[in-house]
Amino acid sequence: MPDAVSGVIALFSTAEELVDAIPEVRARGFESLEAFTPYPVHGLDKALKLKRSWLPALVMIMGGLGAVLGFLFEWWTSAVNYPLHIGGKPLNSWQAFVPVMFEVTVLFATFTAGLGMLFIFNKLPFFGNPILDSDAIKGITRDKFALMIQPVGGALDVDAASAALVSAGGSNVEVVMAKAHPPARGSWWVKTFLGILVACVVAGYGTSLAIKIYPTIKPMVEMEDQAKLDAQKADGFFKDGHGMQLPPEGTVPRGYMPILAKTPEEAGKTLFNPLPITAKVLARGRTLYDNHCAVCHGFLGRGKPLLDKFYQASPANLQSKTFRDVPDGYIYDVISKGKGAMPSYEADISSKDRWAIIHYVRALQRSQHAREEDLQ
Amino acid sequence: MNERTGGSVNKVLSGIAVAGALGVAAAYPAVGASRFWTNWVLWFVFLAAIGLGCMFVVALEHTVESVWSVPLRRIPERLSGIAVWFLLPMGLVALLSIPVIFPWTWSSASGIPMIVKKEAWLNTPFFVIRVLVCLALWVFSYRMLVTGSFKQDETRDPMFTVKARWFSRIFLIIFALTLTTVGFDWISSLEPTWYSDMFGVYIFAGTFLAGLAATTLGAVYLLRRGRLKGITEDHLYNLGGYMFAFTVFWGYIGFAQYMLQWYGNMPEEVFWFKQRFTGGWLAVSIVLGVGHFFLPFLALISRSAKRNLTRLRWVALCILFFEFLDLYWMIFPTLGKGVVLGWPELAFAVFFISLVVLWSRKAMTKGADMPVGDPFLKEGMEFHL
């Protein structure tokens, strides 16, 4: 491809001269004009008859799209794909989605504005302008104002254009040539770029490999590497290779009484409530029951969960005959080890507190199934 | 517009104002003291939003030493006279409403823990003192910020600009404290058990918007009569941009206040919104959100809209209307009978609108149309975006 004429350029010494020259040049039949100034000049866009960019409209559309997509994503994640019940609010709560919609709107709009400007309107990856190779550039970047007549459909009468610029008051008239660009493949910058890329990949993998082969080389010691025994992890410290050890045969940790019974029924026969029935114990039991148990078993123990609408399992009805008749030890065993969908509460509620809850459950049962003598 | 038609417009407006005054007077015996005073307080805070909003626009220009707005400054200066000519008498009369519409003065409120806790603030003597201090501070600020500017037309003394810039910083503190007090006392304390940390900011957002909208309307009024020679599209663009920005700010604050209370779902907070989201008030809430945020937002988003006189005029009117609706939405549910709207509200609107328009037409002749004594006027006229 041979070099092509990019335009004919002339310099003016003030912004006013430049703005005044534009209609004169235009009157001679040159429509495709471009101006170069060291700073923004008022009225220049009007004189050049530049059209308003359609980037704002694009930003508006993409922002709107962001809002819609943000809403759809929130709705899909929290109401369809993985329903999350938060504070008893409806799954599709637009109020909670608005902040995310706002963020996505801003994200889409700013990215459209920034990238749209660079890639659509500034025509990246076009890195050079023929004007950079001209003599005029030295003036434009300092104190001169330039006007360029561009070819229309590839054709430009260079002599007529030069004459028009001179008669409009321009000086230093110059023909700007667009150098034919060699094809990108195989050019020096593509080679350099690929070279840097390959060097990065080699260096990265090499380092990673070296650290694996020579583990003593630690560029960074992270907190997860600690010289201690980890639960549920292998460790060479003990002979059996386990990091976590069972207690020695025939011993119990301090302050902990294991339940030896294998089933709730067995526990019902062997374990008995050690606490006296006092107002204090019942009050303690009530607090713990309301905090831990009532959410599923209900405040009266009827097995009606408070999150009724959303909860799929059916908790035990503690007011039923079965549970009125089971011994205390049975309930103690279930609280400690869990049953069905119910998890173990051993870690959350101390042994003494579990017994207090059982006293309170008995009181609850009595409150709903009073005996005749209670009424006297 | 010639003198004769101007005079006849004034005559018609005076007639309407008299008719409105009769309606207002008739409302007191007809619908009862509580609805009358609620209307009165609504118009008091609405005019406070416009008057103080305009004074804030003036003070903001002095504080940030902005130059582009100097040619337009006379408009908010003239309109901030509302603080003296309307707020002062209306605020003094409004003191009569205290035992009628404010629940914390009622004997039925004694013993309610959330009201008892606020007794140190919500008691009649302190309330009266706060109102009087606020009114006095506004009149004082008007004298410091505005009166001197009219004098500067004659004296051409640049020292006034220096003094105004100095005082405007103090006015910002006065403005913040008194406006928050207005919001807490006249609006929020109608439901004394409610509280919201964002309420002061919310009131500020609406007030600044009202001030900007009134300034824009004044500018359009003068430009249409050819009286602001030298004001360019770029000046209008900045006014439009300000309205656009603070429309978004209002939407942000309003939504944030609602969303946080909706999320927290605390009974002592959320009843306020529940009350406004049930029955007829739900429709008002939706109209408010659409009209106060989406409508001006979309109407002002494009570049050409901010330079278009017709567009700016109706958007400014829109903002003022929806700012009024916003205050109505905050104040009127306290009457507790669903949406209250009838001839007494209409009579109040007719009376105050005609009176304010009549007064504004007169105010628009006060002093020169631009602050001709301001040393930065020429620079402001040459403003380009």
Interface residues (C-beta under 8 A of the other chain):
Chain A: H42 R52 P56 M60 G87 K89 Q95 A96 V98 P99
Chain B: F255 Y258 M259 W262 Y263 N265 I301 S302 R303 H384
